[in-house]
């Protein structure tokens, strides 16, 4: 019998129902297919079963994708034997325990190796840990946990299959406009610079949650929605023109990484609400490079304890009807 893995919380909310699956969507990067791929289901009705999410994407013919998942063995079994690749996120409150190598070895054994017919692509060690927010107590645990998880993955012979990173977000930036001025906040540098060095040394990507929606897009909605007919923002610092906000934010992240010695660290966009047609031409700073992006979300989250608008980022309603 497959072991029951520990609960891996992704976007955990206090009123989330036990067993409800939570995972995000992806836009397929160039060279691996096209179109919408995986999506999100969290804060859904109690009678929603994890198999429904997997079955929806099997019905759509989805392959070679990477959802983010809070999972249990029920969800894992539904992806067994498919071409769907999973990105799994370690919850912030588990980071301290993974500072012990033996614990990290056990975690990889129980949650990755135990499911030989499931394809895992990324392990996100922590989510939006920030010295300036409510996750500040986890700052010192992120990098040691990343090191130990990567060591465990490599010792398991999975180093060529699974990448290990942590999910950052735009809130870590002190400057993001123009994009060439992108820089991490002064009190973030001590936290993020060693992580960037670790990713550089081990050829691992940076994960970043990028939401144009939360960057005051109302001032120029076409710029936020990829529908501007011409460049909207010119950046004198790099001489580039930007016709959408998503590219501008992403290039600000790249500029911030360059300042801390990470010019070659690829950024995988682990969450975004408005990237459904992005990523085919790169950004002005990184032309011709695909933007691997995971869309939030698969389903509307009608039980999410948040503003009404945050409940309606889904591609589908909870009863699996297209929006």
N, C-alpha and C positions, 0 to 999 in steps of 0.2 A: 504493500500500500504506500502511495506517495505521502511523504510527511507533510503535515500542515505547517506552512511557513508562518513566520511571525507576521503580524499585521503591518503592512507598509503603507503608511498614510500619505496620500497625495491630496493636497488641498483639503485637509481634514477640517470638518466643522463639528461643532459640539452636538448638533442634532442630526448628523449623518446616521442613516440607518445601518445597522450591522449587516455586512455582506453586500452592500451596494457597491458596485464597481465604479471606480473613478479613473478615467483615462482620457487623454487628449488626442487631437487629430493631427494629421500631417498632410502637407503638400509634398508630392514626390519630387525630389531634386532631379535636375537634368541628368540624363544618363541612366536613370533607374525607373523610368516610367513617367507618366504625366497624369495630372488631374488630382482631385481630392482623394485623400486616403483616410487614415484613422481619425477618430474624433473623441469627444469627451462625454462621460456620463457620471455625474456626481450630484448629490442632493436631489435624487430622483425619488419617485414614489416607492413605498416599501415593497410593493408587489412587482417592481421591476427587477428582473433577474439578470445576472451578469452574462448569461448565455445569449440573451437577446442582443447585446451589443456586438458580440463576436459574430452571431448569425447574421446581423444586418450587413456587416462588411463582407462576409462570405457571399451573401446574396448579391451584393454589388460587384462581386468579382475582384475584391481588393487583394493585392499581393504586394510583397516587398515594401512594407510600411512599418512604422515604429510608433505605436501608441505609448503614452505614458500611463502607468497603471498603479492604482492601489489594488492589490490583488490578493486572492486566496487561491487555494488549489482548485476550486471550481472554475474560476476564470482561466487559470493556466491550462487546464485540460481542454477547454474549448479552443485554445490556440495551438494545441499540440498537433504536429503534423502539417501545419499550414505554412505558407511563406510569409506570414505576418510576423514582423520582428518587433520585439517589445523594448521599450525604454522604461526601466523601473526606477522609482525614486525612493531613496532612503529617507524616512521622516527625520526632521530636525531633532526630535527628542531621543532618537536612537544613535545620534552621532557620538556621544560621549562613550557609550559602550563599545563602539567600533574603534576606539583609540587603542584597544587591545588587539594584537594580531591574531590571537587564538579566536577571539570573538568574531573578527572579520572573516577568518577562514571558515568558521561555522556558518556565518551568514551566507557566504557564497555557496557553500555546500548545500545548505537547506533550501535556498531560494533561487539558485541558478542550476547547479549541477544535478539536483534531484529531478530536473525536468529536461531530460536529454533530447526530447522531441520538440522542445520549444526553442524558438530562436530569439535570443536576447541581443540587442545592439548597443544599448547604453545603460550605464548605471549612474544616476544623478545622486550624488552624495550630498544631501541637504538642498533646501529650496529657499532662495532669497534671504539667506543669512546676511545680516547687515549690522554693523556697530551702532547704527542710528535708529533701528526699529525694535519691535518687540521680540525679535530673534537674536538680539545682541548676546545673550547668554551662551549661544552656541558658537561664537566666533572662533574660540581657541580649539574647538573640536573638529572643524571642517577638514583642514589639511591633513592632520594625522589620520583621520578616517579615510580620506581619499587615498593616501599612501598605502594603508593597510588593505583596503579593498582591491586596489590595483595589484598589489603583491599577491593577494589570494587568487585573483582572476588569472594572473600569469602562472602561478604555481599549479592551477587547475588546467593549464594548457589552453586557456581561452583568450590569451592576450591579443591574438590576431582577429578575434571575433567581436569582443566587447570592449568598448571605450568607457573610461571612468572620468567623470567630471563633477561639477556642482552647478546648480542652476542659479545664475545671478539675475539681476534686473536693472532697469534704467535708473532706479532710485540710488544706485551706488555712484552715479555720475554727479559731479558738482557742476560741470559745464558740458553742454551738449549742442550748443549753437554758437556759431556755425559748426558743422560736423568736425571740421579739422581742429577745433578747439576742445574736442571731447577729452575730458579728464576726470579721473576718479576724485571723490571728495578727499580732502587732506587727511581726515581721520579714518578713511577707508583704506588708504594705501598700505598701511602696515598689515592689514588683513588680506588684501587681494594680490599684492605684489608677489608674495611667496607662492600663492596658488598659480599665478601666471608663469612663474619660473618652473614650477612643478609640471605644468601642462607642456611647456616648451621642451623641457628635458625628456619628457616621456611621449611626445608626439600625440597628445590627447587634445580634444577640442574644448573650447569654452562653451557652456550652455548659457543662453541669455533669454529672459522673458521680455519681449518687446511689444508694447501695446500703443500704437498710434492713437487709439480711442481715448486714452487717458492723458494725452498731451495737448489738450485744448484744440481738437480738430475743427471745432465749429467755426474758427476764424477763417478756414479755407478747406471746406469739406472735400472738394475734388483732390486736393493735395493729399489728404488723409486716405482717400478711397481709391487711389491709383487711376483716377479718371481725369487728371489735369492734362490739358492738350499741349502744354509746353512747360518748360522749366519754371519753377516758382521761386526757388531759392538759389542764389549764387553764393559760392563759398570762395572768397578771395584768398583764403589760406591755402587751398589746394587747387584752385582754379577750376573746380567742378561745378556742374549745374544739377540741381535736384528737382525732379518732377513729382516725387512722392515722399511723404513723411517717414514711411517705413525705412526706406533706404538711408535717409538722413540720420535717423536714430541709430541704425545699425552701424553706419560709418563712424558715428560719434563713439560707439563702443570700440571699434577697431582703433581709432585714434587714441583713446584712453589706454588701450593695451600697449600700443607702440611706446607710449611714454614710460611704461614700466617694463620694457624689455620683451614684449611679446608680439613683434610684428608678424610672425608667422603662425600664430595660434588661430586656427579656424574657429569661427563662431557658428554654432548650431542654434537656431532660434527655437528654443524649447517650448515657447508659448507665444501665440499672437492671435488676436481676434480678427484681423483684417488682412491676412496674407494669402487669401485663397488663389490669387492669380499672380502672386509675386514669386521671385526666385529664378526666373528663366534667363535673365540677362545680367545678373549681378547688380551691384550698386555702382554709382559713379567711381567710387574709390577702388572697388574690386570688380572691374568689368569682366564679363565672360565667365564669372565664377558662379556656380549655382548656390542658392541660399537654401540650405536644408532647414525646413520650417515645419513646426507642428501647430496645427490650428486648434484653438480653444473656441468652440467645443463641439462634441458630437451631438449632444442633446441639450435642449433647454433645461435649466436646473430650477424647476418650479418650487422646490423646497429649500433653496439656498437662502441662508439668513443674510441677505444683503439688499442693496437698493434694487428696485424693480428692474431697472435696465440691465443689471448684472445677471439676471436670471434668463436672459434671452440672447445669448451668444451662440446658441446651438444651430446646427445644420438641420436637425430634426426635432420634432416635439417629443415628449416622453413616450408617446404611443407610436413612435417611429414614422411619423408622417413628415415628409420634406417641408421645410419652411418656405 
